[in-house]
């Protein structure tokens, strides 16, 4: 085949095949990463918050009432105790919301250690100087900021403290009617001065927002890649130890460096043979 004449100083044409291969590899890698990210982000199971730093995103605040209830609010901003229905054998560690009014979105208050709790209607939980709770305000002020404290003798439980250093708690009143049927009304207030049983709460949250679980899921997602995908990236058949090494590197964040090392090793082995 006759080749065109070339002269000293002419720019050599670059082969595009390698670039196209690299672009395709990068595209496949990004697609896999996006798919794995979606798996982590779509986890809507509910778990128990263990420490104050866990608390973020959608939560339910479970009250220490005789019958399982949680903190809720209606569209008019009235705060009340809502019965929990999604619960297995009265185990509060399995509770999940069945009504959007039971869900609050927890967020850090900028520049403070406080938390805000936004209701389903876009307004914030608030506690006034008399200990009355409501959810009427659209902006965060001192009365909409709370601290979650872990009582030392009850791990995994919390007391919610207001800016006035009082605590959210409950009181129960039993009412009887003429038919001898009794019912218990749970009142929620924010004027308790001490941490006690009536102010000790459990908080359930979505798993995808819990830092430890989120990190574990992301690490597992990063490690999920098949032999076939790895061999396509490297461009040759891989040994078992190479597969393990690349999967470990993918979890630890030095995946691309490990791929280059394996490729270089493959070239050396090819020339040596």
C-alpha positions, 0 to 999 in steps of 0.5 A: 500500500502506498503511503503519503509522503511525510516531511520533517516538521510535519505534525503527526496525525493522532490516532483516535481509537485510543481516545474513543476507547477511553471516552467509552470507558469513561462513559461506562464508568460514569453510568455505573457510578450514577446507577450505584449513587441512585441505589444509595439515594433511593433507600427509603427504609426507616432506621433508629437514630443512635446519636445526635449527629445522625439526625437529619432529613425526614424523621418521626419523633416517637413519644413515651406514651402508653400507646405508641404515638409520635409528634405530628401537626396538621395544616393549621399548625396544631401539634398533637400526638398521632397514633402509630400504626406501622409498628411490629409487635409494639416494638418502637424500633420498627415504627414507620410513619403512615401519615405525612403529618407525622413526618418532620424534616430535620436540618442544622441551624446555620452557625449553631448546634441547633436543629429545626424541624419542618412540618409537611406544610412547610412551617417549623415546629416552635415552642413559646415561653409558656411551653406551648408547641405549634408549627405556624412560622415560615422562618427559623428564629430562637423558638424554632431551634432545638438541641437533641441531647442523649441521656447518659443512662438511655443510649439511643434515646433523646431529649429535645431541648428548647432555647430556654433550656426546657424539654419537650415532654408529655402528660397523659389524662384519662377521660371516662364517659357515661358508657364506662369507656375510657380514653387517654389524651396525650398532651405535648408541651415544651416546659419540662425542666428536667430530663426524665421518662416523659421527656425521653424520646426515640427518633426514627429516620430514613436510612439514606440520611444516616451518615454511617449507613450511607457511608457503608452503602456507598462503599459496598456500591463502589465495590460492586463490579463484575469480572467481565467489566474489569476485564473490559476496562483492562483489555485482557483476562485477569487473574483472581488476585488482580480481580481482588486487588482492583475491587479493593482499590475501587472501594478505597478510592485508588481504582484508576491508579490500580487499573494503570498498574495492571495494564502496565503489568500486562504489557510487561508480561506480554513482551517477556513471553 
